[in-house]
Amino acid sequence: MIITRMLESLESWSWQLDGWIIAAGALCAVASALLGPYLVLRKMSMMGDAISHAVLPGLAIAFLVTDSRASLPMFLGAAIVGLLTAIFTEWIRRFGKVDEGASMGVVFTGLFALGLVLVVQAADKVDLDPGCVLYGAIEMTPLDTTKFFGGDVPRVVITLGAVVLLNLTCIVLFYKELKITSFDPALATTLGISARLMHYLLMTLVAITAVASFEAVGNILVVAMLIVPAAAAYMLTDRLSVMILLSVLFGIASSVVGHLSAIMVPPIFGFGSTTTAGMMALATGVLFVLAALCGPRHGIITKMILRRRVVAASQHKKSDLNAVSQWNLLMAAARHFLNILMRIWSLRKGRKRIVEAPCHDDGGKKCEAALQSHHGHRGETSTPFVKGVLRQP
């Protein structure tokens, strides 16, 4: 029954619509996943959240200044505010002597509140929906098309494709610099690499990606694309290059699975439909849970199995040690017994040697004296035996 409903929901599948939706989600995920590993390694995961919230006043100011919702002014306004967010956060952290998380909270909450006020003011003149800015409208992607190489291509796909190329180019050109500054900024400075410049370059790319992703997943759910695939990849590997590749693959998989789930899952529970952006973010969460459970080194289940193997190996080793210690005790007792036998045999051999010595000159008096001195006192010598031996012809 459930499978039948799922198949019925796929009957309305259209590559002209659903294909472009998946393409937009995948490009958004790839653009975000290329930068996510660096944010995770720098422990700046919430910077994507801060920038995605703080660019809201840039959108509103760009609209109020130009009185238009054209993509270029909105994009430039949001990108500039996003870069200012990174600069203000670093400035407060450095000169205010506060934690980086606290500085992010101060900056993005203030700018986000300002953006909401400006959006409400702008909403009186135009249908600028705050919910669309927050949650995105990826389902409407195929409706806004433009001519590209003779065909109709959604404008969001072109924008996100350009952002993917920009992020990929910057990572390829500055891979070594970004890697060193992410792990050890002091070492990068010693080697002549400007850690501050790399930081602002990364923040600029994050701001551009967040702005370009507004129409796909919104400025809140873009955080899931920036952080969750990278965090899932971090659970599976310790190499940066592999981590970037896995985060990209997880982002693409979450986009495909998320859209298919948005089509197939709601009919199972009696609902008509659900938001595709939300299901994409949920898919990234499911992938992270699987990675956290089954990771080869950091997975919870893997650690439990390894812990049990270590305990079993230690118990087996302990039993082996007990057997070895018992064998050593047995061998030590056998060696001690052999030593006693050897000493007794040596004593008897020495006594026989003394008894059989030739003593014919003085009638056996010297042999009796030797035997007495050998036994320690006179009472131990058997005179008849000695005399009998000495008087042999």
C-alpha positions in Angstrom: 0.0 0.0 0.0 2.8 2.4 1.0 4.8 1.5 -2.1 1.8 2.0 -4.3 1.2 5.5 -2.9 4.9 6.4 -3.4 4.8 5.2 -7.1 1.6 7.1 -7.7 3.2 10.3 -6.4 6.0 9.8 -8.9 3.6 9.8 -11.8 3.6 13.5 -11.8 7.3 13.6 -12.2 8.6 16.0 -14.9 12.2 16.6 -15.8 11.3 20.0 -17.0 10.2 21.0 -13.5 11.7 18.4 -11.0 14.9 18.1 -12.9 15.7 21.8 -12.6 14.7 21.8 -8.9 17.2 19.0 -8.2 19.8 20.8 -10.3 19.3 24.0 -8.3 19.5 22.2 -5.0 22.6 20.2 -6.1 24.4 23.3 -7.2 23.5 25.1 -4.0 24.8 22.1 -2.0 28.0 21.9 -4.0 28.8 25.6 -3.6 28.2 25.3 0.1 29.9 22.0 0.6 33.1 23.3 -1.0 33.5 25.9 1.8 31.9 23.9 4.6 35.0 21.8 5.5 37.1 25.0 6.1 34.4 26.4 8.4 34.3 23.2 10.4 38.1 22.9 10.7 38.4 26.5 11.8 35.6 26.0 14.3 33.6 28.7 12.7 30.5 26.7 11.8 28.1 29.4 13.0 29.8 32.0 10.8 27.6 30.7 7.9 24.6 31.2 10.2 25.7 34.7 11.1 26.3 35.7 7.5 23.1 34.2 6.2 21.1 36.1 8.8 23.1 39.3 8.6 22.8 39.8 4.9 19.1 40.5 5.2 19.6 44.3 5.8 21.8 44.3 2.6 18.8 43.0 0.6 16.5 45.5 2.1 18.9 48.5 1.7 19.6 47.5 -1.9 15.8 47.5 -2.7 15.2 50.8 -0.9 18.1 52.4 -2.8 17.4 51.1 -6.2 13.6 50.6 -5.8 14.0 47.4 -7.8 14.3 43.7 -7.1 16.8 43.1 -9.8 19.3 40.4 -9.0 22.5 42.4 -9.3 21.8 45.2 -6.8 20.3 42.7 -4.3 23.3 40.4 -4.8 25.8 43.2 -4.3 24.1 44.7 -1.3 23.8 41.3 0.5 27.5 40.4 -0.4 28.8 43.7 1.0 26.8 43.3 4.3 28.0 39.7 4.5 31.6 40.8 4.2 31.0 43.5 6.8 29.6 40.8 9.1 32.9 38.9 9.0 34.9 42.1 9.5 32.8 43.3 12.5 32.9 39.8 14.1 36.7 39.7 13.8 37.0 43.3 15.1 34.8 42.6 18.1 36.7 39.4 18.9 40.1 41.0 18.7 39.5 44.4 20.3 36.7 43.5 22.6 38.5 40.4 24.0 35.4 38.3 23.8 34.8 34.8 22.5 34.3 34.4 18.8 30.9 32.8 19.3 29.8 35.8 21.4 31.1 38.2 18.8 29.1 36.4 16.1 26.0 36.5 18.2 26.3 40.3 18.8 26.8 41.0 15.1 24.3 38.8 13.4 21.5 39.3 15.8 21.8 43.1 15.5 22.0 43.1 11.7 19.3 40.5 11.4 16.9 42.6 13.6 17.8 45.6 11.5 17.1 43.7 8.3 13.7 42.5 9.6 12.7 46.1 10.3 13.8 47.3 6.9 12.1 44.4 5.1 8.8 45.3 6.9 9.2 48.9 5.8 9.9 47.7 2.2 7.0 45.3 2.3 4.6 48.3 2.3 5.7 49.1 -1.3 6.3 45.6 -2.8 5.5 42.0 -2.2 8.8 41.2 -0.4 7.9 38.2 1.7 10.1 37.7 4.8 9.2 34.0 4.8 10.5 33.6 1.3 13.8 35.2 2.3 14.0 32.9 5.3 12.8 29.6 3.9 13.4 29.9 0.2 11.2 29.0 -2.8 13.1 26.3 -4.7 9.8 24.9 -6.1 9.5 28.2 -8.1 12.9 27.8 -9.7 11.7 26.5 -13.1 9.3 29.4 -13.5 12.0 32.2 -13.7 14.0 31.3 -16.8 16.4 33.1 -19.1 18.0 32.4 -22.4 21.3 30.6 -22.1 23.1 29.1 -25.1 19.8 29.1 -27.0 17.8 27.4 -24.3 15.6 28.4 -21.4 17.5 27.9 -18.2 16.3 28.9 -14.7 18.2 32.1 -13.6 18.9 30.5 -10.2 20.7 27.6 -11.8 23.0 30.0 -13.8 23.7 32.1 -10.7 24.5 29.0 -8.5 26.6 27.5 -11.4 28.7 30.7 -11.5 29.1 30.6 -7.7 30.2 26.9 -7.9 32.9 27.8 -10.5 34.0 30.8 -8.3 34.4 28.7 -5.2 36.1 25.8 -7.0 38.5 28.2 -8.6 39.5 29.9 -5.4 39.9 26.5 -3.6 42.1 25.1 -6.4 44.3 28.2 -6.5 44.6 28.8 -2.7 44.2 25.2 -1.5 47.6 25.1 0.3 47.1 28.6 1.8 43.6 27.8 3.1 44.7 24.4 4.4 47.7 25.8 6.4 45.7 28.8 7.8 42.9 26.5 8.8 45.2 24.2 10.9 47.9 26.5 12.1 47.6 30.3 11.4 50.8 31.0 13.3 52.8 28.6 11.0 51.1 30.2 7.9 52.3 33.7 9.1 55.8 32.3 9.7 55.8 30.9 6.1 54.8 34.3 4.7 51.1 33.5 4.1 48.6 36.1 5.3 46.2 34.3 7.6 44.0 37.4 7.8 43.7 37.7 4.0 42.8 34.0 3.7 40.2 34.5 6.4 38.5 37.4 4.7 38.7 35.6 1.3 36.9 32.6 2.9 34.3 34.9 4.5 33.7 36.7 1.2 33.0 33.4 -0.5 30.7 32.3 2.3 28.8 35.6 1.9 28.5 35.3 -1.8 27.3 31.6 -1.5 24.8 32.5 1.2 23.3 35.3 -0.9 23.2 33.2 -4.1 21.4 30.4 -2.2 18.6 32.6 -0.9 16.3 31.8 -3.8 17.1 28.1 -3.5 16.9 27.2 0.3 16.6 30.6 2.1 19.1 32.2 4.4 18.3 29.9 7.3 18.4 26.5 5.6 21.6 27.4 3.7 23.4 26.8 7.1 22.5 23.1 6.8 24.1 23.0 3.3 27.2 24.8 4.6 27.8 22.7 7.8 26.0 19.4 7.9 27.6 17.7 4.8 31.1 18.9 6.0 30.4 17.6 9.5 29.3 14.2 8.2 32.4 14.0 6.0 34.5 14.9 9.0 33.2 11.8 10.8 34.5 9.6 8.0 38.0 10.9 7.2 40.9 12.8 8.5 42.2 14.1 5.2 41.0 17.5 3.9 40.9 16.6 0.2 38.8 13.5 0.9 36.6 15.6 3.3 35.8 18.1 0.6 35.0 15.4 -1.9 32.7 13.6 0.6 30.9 16.8 1.6 30.2 17.5 -2.1 28.8 14.0 -2.6 26.7 14.3 0.6 25.3 17.6 -0.6 24.3 16.3 -4.0 22.8 13.1 -2.4 20.8 15.2 0.1 19.4 17.3 -2.7 18.3 14.4 -4.7 16.9 12.4 -1.7 15.3 15.5 -0.3 13.3 16.4 -3.4 12.3 12.7 -3.9 11.2 12.6 -0.2 9.2 15.8 -0.6 7.3 14.1 -3.4 6.9 10.6 -2.0 6.8 10.8 1.8 3.8 13.2 2.4 1.2 11.0 0.6 2.2 8.2 3.0 1.0 10.2 6.0 -2.0 11.7 4.2 -0.5 15.1 3.4 -0.6 16.8 0.0 3.0 18.1 -0.1 5.8 19.6 1.9 8.7 22.0 1.4 11.5 20.7 -0.7 14.2 22.9 1.0 13.2 21.5 4.4 13.4 17.9 3.1 16.8 18.6 1.7 18.0 19.9 5.0 16.4 16.9 6.7 18.2 14.6 4.3 21.6 16.1 5.3 20.7 15.5 8.9 20.0 11.8 8.2 23.3 11.4 6.4 25.1 13.0 9.4 23.4 10.6 11.8 24.5 7.6 9.6 28.0 8.9 9.5 28.1 9.5 13.2 26.9 6.0 13.9 28.9 4.1 11.3 32.0 6.1 10.8 35.2 4.0 10.4 37.1 5.8 13.2 34.8 8.2 14.9 31.5 6.4 14.6 29.6 5.5 17.8 28.9 1.9 16.7 32.5 1.5 15.5 33.9 2.7 18.8 31.6 0.3 20.7 32.8 -2.6 18.6 36.4 -1.6 19.0 36.0 -1.2 22.7 34.5 -4.7 23.0 37.4 -6.2 21.0 39.9 -4.4 23.2 38.2 -5.8 26.3 38.1 -9.3 24.9 41.7 -9.1 23.8 42.8 -7.9 27.2 40.9 -10.8 28.9 42.5 -13.3 26.5 45.9 -11.8 27.1 45.3 -12.0 30.9 44.4 -15.6 30.7 47.5 -16.2 28.6 49.6 -14.4 31.1 48.2 -16.6 33.9 49.0 -19.8 32.0 52.5 -18.5 31.3 53.0 -17.6 35.0 51.8 -21.0 36.1 54.2 -22.7 33.6 57.0 -20.5 34.8 56.4 -21.5 38.4 56.3 -25.2 37.4 59.6 -24.8 35.6 61.2 -23.0 38.5 60.2 -25.7 40.9 61.6 -28.4 38.5 64.9 -26.5 38.2 65.1 -26.1 42.0 64.5 -29.9 42.4 67.2 -30.7 39.9 69.6 -28.4 41.7 68.9 -30.3 44.9 69.5 -33.6 43.2 72.8 -32.3 41.6 74.0 -31.1 45.0 73.3 -34.5 46.6 75.0 -36.3 43.7 78.0 -34.0 44.0 78.3 -34.7 47.8 78.1 -38.4 47.4 80.7 -38.4 44.6 83.0 -36.3 46.8 82.6 -38.7 49.7 83.3 -41.8 47.5 86.4 -40.1 46.2 87.7 -39.5 49.7 86.9 -43.1 50.9 88.7 -44.7 48.0 91.9 -42.7 48.4 95.1 -44.9 49.1 96.0 -44.8 52.8 98.3 -47.9 53.4 101.2 -46.1 54.9 99.9 -45.3 58.4 97.2 -48.0 58.7 94.2 -45.8 57.7 94.6 -43.1 60.3 94.9 -40.3 57.7 91.7 -41.5 55.9 89.8 -41.6 59.1 90.9 -38.0 59.8 89.8 -37.0 56.3 86.4 -38.5 56.7 85.9 -36.9 60.0 86.8 -33.5 58.6 84.5 -34.1 55.6 81.5 -34.8 57.7 82.2 -32.1 60.2 82.4 -34.2 63.4 83.9 -37.6 64.4 80.6 -39.3 65.2 79.5 -39.5 61.5 82.3 -41.8 60.3 81.6 -45.5 60.1 84.9 -47.0 61.3 84.2 -50.6 60.4 83.2 -49.6 56.9 86.3 -47.4 56.5 88.6 -50.0 57.9 87.1 -52.6 55.7 87.6 -50.6 52.6 91.2 -49.5 53.6 92.3 -53.0 54.5 91.5 -54.4 51.1 94.7 -55.8 49.5 
